[in-house]
Amino acid sequence: MARTAMFSKFHFTRIFQRTTGISPGRFLMVMRLHRAKQLLLSTSLSVTEITHEVGYASVGTFSSRFSSSVGVSPSTFRRLGGVTPQVPVDRRPVPQPPVTTIMGTVHAPEFDQDGDRTVFIGLFRDPVPLGRPASCTVLERPGPYRLENPPPGQWYVLAYSSLREDPSYWRANPEDQDALIGASGPLTICRRPGATEADLHLRRMTPLDPPILLALPVH
């Protein structure tokens, strides 16, 4: 890819990461897993067949990466029809600061002030929604939100929104003209009590934005 773009590998990787938020290798992984989600929902191919179709040689490696990124195994994702009863979150034990909150307002763009939208908001380590969030919430529409007791460290608040009238509104598609995303960060959460403000301004999703992999609930 670097040769095609007529850049050195180092310069290409730096530009790519600055534009998309992640490295070319991780972007490719996201697109492979996103394609796997589509195949699981739209075909009768087995998990083994899908593994090879999206470029993995090992079913174990594919299943492990799919589960850690989407929140459920490939077979469970297919059985649930692409949505979950609740958002899978990262339950690993972390030191908790006393009564800390991230709060702010999700702002819809001017062209979509009247859109009937559901908004997912999650707390992620990366500037793109990879893996399970440390904390999350789902809003009926853009507006105020709160994430209670975020773990200490550096975090990004990321939002994904789609029209509620679409029965598959959580099945993120980078070509979906209705999908909106927003981000704030990095935010540094300390052990001191208090609130951190982080407003989110939604914008249209583009092909340069990696699709969200996490399986989300019908709300």
Wavefront OBJ file of the C-alpha trace (Angstrom):
o trace
v 0.000 0.000 0.000
v 2.860 2.380 0.774
v 4.453 1.699 -2.612
v 1.118 2.273 -4.356
v 0.790 5.629 -2.583
v 4.457 6.370 -3.406
v 5.422 6.866 0.252
v 7.917 5.167 2.473
v 6.353 2.594 4.794
v 7.061 4.791 7.837
v 5.597 7.953 6.284
v 2.548 6.105 4.913
v 1.832 4.521 8.310
v 2.121 7.895 10.060
v -0.228 9.631 7.599
v -2.705 6.742 7.678
v -2.826 6.691 11.473
v -3.207 10.459 11.671
v -6.150 10.304 9.226
v -8.010 7.251 10.539
v -6.917 7.050 14.179
v -5.373 3.573 13.869
v -2.559 1.852 11.978
v -3.090 0.242 8.545
v -2.810 -3.218 10.127
v -5.481 -2.533 12.734
v -7.732 -0.862 10.151
v -7.483 -3.998 7.996
v -8.360 -6.150 11.017
v -11.454 -4.006 11.685
v -12.601 -4.248 8.069
v -12.089 -8.027 8.038
v -14.149 -8.455 11.202
v -16.810 -6.067 9.915
v -17.069 -8.156 6.744
v -17.310 -11.271 8.911
v -20.268 -9.716 10.748
v -22.011 -9.105 7.429
v -21.390 -12.686 6.260
v -22.634 -14.137 9.541
v -25.926 -12.273 9.161
v -26.470 -12.544 5.411
v -25.161 -16.003 4.461
v -25.274 -19.609 5.656
v -21.492 -19.974 5.459
v -19.956 -21.783 8.408
v -17.647 -19.968 10.828
v -14.721 -21.893 9.323
v -15.654 -20.789 5.803
v -16.052 -17.179 6.937
v -12.684 -17.372 8.694
v -10.939 -18.105 5.403
v -13.184 -15.755 3.408
v -12.050 -12.729 5.444
v -8.366 -13.653 5.395
v -7.676 -15.613 8.589
v -5.848 -18.934 8.475
v -6.841 -20.032 11.991
v -10.423 -20.375 13.225
v -9.151 -19.965 16.790
v -7.409 -16.673 16.037
v -10.436 -15.371 14.137
v -12.893 -16.366 16.890
v -10.700 -14.848 19.602
v -10.325 -11.511 17.797
v -13.997 -11.450 16.862
v -15.083 -12.099 20.463
v -12.745 -9.491 21.960
v -13.810 -6.835 19.425
v -17.527 -7.564 19.026
v -18.215 -8.752 22.571
v -19.687 -12.135 21.649
v -18.470 -15.153 19.676
v -19.217 -15.468 15.934
v -21.842 -18.189 16.531
v -23.539 -16.164 19.281
v -23.505 -13.042 17.103
v -25.287 -14.991 14.344
v -27.798 -16.510 16.776
v -28.653 -13.087 18.228
v -29.109 -11.566 14.777
v -26.389 -8.972 15.247
v -27.731 -7.314 18.404
v -27.405 -8.119 22.103
v -29.648 -7.881 25.188
v -27.073 -5.517 26.723
v -23.805 -3.874 25.726
v -20.783 -6.101 26.429
v -18.378 -4.078 28.576
v -14.858 -4.685 29.792
v -15.237 -6.209 33.273
v -11.534 -6.519 34.099
v -10.895 -5.215 37.633
v -9.324 -1.754 37.750
v -8.632 0.642 40.636
v -11.656 2.880 41.012
v -11.396 6.594 41.773
v -13.965 8.042 44.218
v -17.155 9.348 42.609
v -15.803 10.442 39.247
v -18.063 11.272 36.309
v -17.669 12.080 32.640
v -20.586 14.202 31.488
v -21.538 16.348 28.553
v -24.011 16.847 25.737
v -24.350 15.027 22.432
v -25.040 17.622 19.729
v -26.723 16.651 16.465
v -25.546 18.445 13.290
v -27.676 21.268 11.933
v -28.924 19.152 9.030
v -30.304 16.514 11.420
v -31.950 18.433 14.238
v -35.240 16.534 13.842
v -33.801 13.046 13.255
v -35.242 10.269 15.443
v -31.895 8.860 16.560
v -30.602 6.444 19.137
v -27.095 7.267 20.372
v -24.552 4.824 21.787
v -21.784 6.399 23.894
v -18.785 4.376 25.061
v -15.495 4.910 26.856
v -12.570 3.443 24.922
v -8.775 3.295 25.235
v -8.347 4.072 21.526
v -9.558 7.077 19.505
v -11.718 4.616 17.544
v -14.236 2.134 19.007
v -12.144 -1.053 19.221
v -13.085 -3.789 21.677
v -15.386 -3.513 24.658
v -15.916 -0.133 26.352
v -15.003 0.412 29.996
v -18.326 2.198 30.444
v -21.230 3.064 28.175
v -24.748 4.364 27.898
v -27.489 4.518 25.259
v -29.604 7.642 24.702
v -33.039 7.828 23.129
v -31.904 10.962 21.269
v -28.966 13.419 21.240
v -28.729 15.347 24.488
v -27.089 15.182 27.936
v -25.222 12.030 28.979
v -23.246 10.724 31.965
v -20.654 7.979 32.370
v -20.270 7.133 36.059
v -17.004 6.102 37.750
v -14.664 5.810 34.741
v -11.393 4.031 35.603
v -8.261 6.156 36.022
v -6.154 6.633 32.909
v -6.393 8.158 29.443
v -9.690 7.586 27.630
v -11.725 8.598 24.595
v -15.492 9.131 24.650
v -16.925 7.910 21.357
v -20.481 8.094 20.040
v -22.289 6.263 17.264
v -25.808 7.143 16.158
v -28.240 5.929 13.532
v -31.907 6.482 12.733
v -34.280 4.485 14.929
v -36.653 3.794 12.036
v -34.055 1.505 10.456
v -34.623 -2.017 11.931
v -30.894 -2.707 11.648
v -29.741 0.665 12.989
v -26.922 -0.799 15.105
v -25.353 -2.752 12.248
v -22.757 -0.092 11.494
v -21.880 0.335 7.854
v -19.132 2.752 6.762
v -21.170 3.510 3.639
v -24.381 4.221 5.587
v -25.285 7.857 4.929
v -27.483 7.880 8.062
v -24.671 6.921 10.448
v -23.269 9.709 12.608
v -20.252 9.568 14.904
v -18.622 11.838 17.461
v -15.525 11.781 19.643
v -13.873 13.611 22.518
v -10.440 12.981 23.961
v -8.012 12.053 25.092
v -9.383 12.621 28.597
v -7.193 11.997 31.623
v -9.161 10.576 34.539
v -7.436 11.011 37.911
v -8.162 9.599 41.336
v -9.622 12.878 42.536
v -13.436 13.079 42.784
v -15.234 15.397 40.401
v -16.655 15.672 36.902
v -14.915 15.829 33.546
v -16.843 17.580 30.781
v -16.762 16.167 27.263
v -19.291 17.363 24.688
v -19.760 15.279 21.559
v -20.584 16.786 18.157
v -22.001 14.225 15.753
v -20.925 14.210 12.105
v -21.452 11.966 9.105
v -19.467 8.739 9.009
v -17.031 8.446 6.083
v -15.097 5.525 4.525
v -12.034 6.733 6.474
v -13.813 6.008 9.780
v -13.427 2.380 10.903
v -16.850 0.789 11.467
v -17.885 0.032 15.023
v -17.496 -3.684 15.718
v -19.176 -3.939 19.115
v -22.505 -5.768 19.157
v -25.058 -3.230 20.456
v -28.540 -3.716 21.905
v -31.902 -2.862 20.394
v -33.068 -0.037 22.653
l 1 2 3 4 5 6 7 8 9 10 11 12 13 14 15 16 17 18 19 20 21 22 23 24 25 26 27 28 29 30 31 32 33 34 35 36 37 38 39 40 41 42 43 44 45 46 47 48 49 50 51 52 53 54 55 56 57 58 59 60 61 62 63 64 65 66 67 68 69 70 71 72 73 74 75 76 77 78 79 80 81 82 83 84 85 86 87 88 89 90 91 92 93 94 95 96 97 98 99 100 101 102 103 104 105 106 107 108 109 110 111 112 113 114 115 116 117 118 119 120 121 122 123 124 125 126 127 128 129 130 131 132 133 134 135 136 137 138 139 140 141 142 143 144 145 146 147 148 149 150 151 152 153 154 155 156 157 158 159 160 161 162 163 164 165 166 167 168 169 170 171 172 173 174 175 176 177 178 179 180 181 182 183 184 185 186 187 188 189 190 191 192 193 194 195 196 197 198 199 200 201 202 203 204 205 206 207 208 209 210 211 212 213 214 215 216 217 218 219
